Amino acid sequence: MNMAGFKETQMKAIETLNSIKKPNSSTNSAFKYIPKISGGSGGSAANRQSSIYTANTLRDKQVKEKPSNRIVYDIVNYLKTLEGIPADTKEIMHSTNHMIDDKPEILELLRNNEKIIDHGNDRFSFKPKYNVRTQRDILDLLPNYPGGILVSELAESYNNAESDVKKLKETKQLFAIKAAESACDIIFPNDERLRVPLSQELVDMWRSIKLPNEADLEREMKDAGLSVVESVESARQTKSTKLKKERKKRITKVTNTHIENFNPNDDVPQLGSKPI
């Protein structure tokens, strides 16, 4: 290559490198800015371009391993532990190991997240469904929700919420039942104003009634012409047992019945004989 061709190649390499945007200085050393070429041979420029390609490949791999939704998920969980106290990006990065100060798309996702409060100046806090912090707050909140409150949703408010609910249940300051579709409790207020006074005669009559065991109860209900309603749990177990039996039948079912009595050694030509 003559000198003119070498100079032209060098200038093109310099223009290519100058067009690359300088990353933030806080990023990993693998992505640090590669300086301009000030001299040397064409091989040096090729090596620098190879380094740029390697850095971009590593960066793309990092993005695939830590997608934005996972980063936001980790940040939301961290803010939840702070119980409403705002945290800035520096504290979030230190606690979650996610570098977000140079990722405007992550900051935008945080600002638009319904579970996060944006306090401005890149400061964020968790936004629970119910704003409670004490047992008294829980008792004051319950009358506003006649349909009950899920404990799992209440637990997002502060770290000791579930413990406080347990204490309120033990002291009978609230009632709890299991949700039909999950194992989580739904809590209701124990409002003294809703208690109906009963006469002692009615209470004694109620307590004097002896209930038969389950087998006798079912027989007596059938004798009285009453249908027996299967419990939800029993129905689920029955359905599960049927499915297992059907699956087992499908596995052991014999197929290829048309060759059941087939013997592969029948009518096999002897070695050296002519094919039929």
Disulfide bonds with the S-S distance in Angstrom:
none
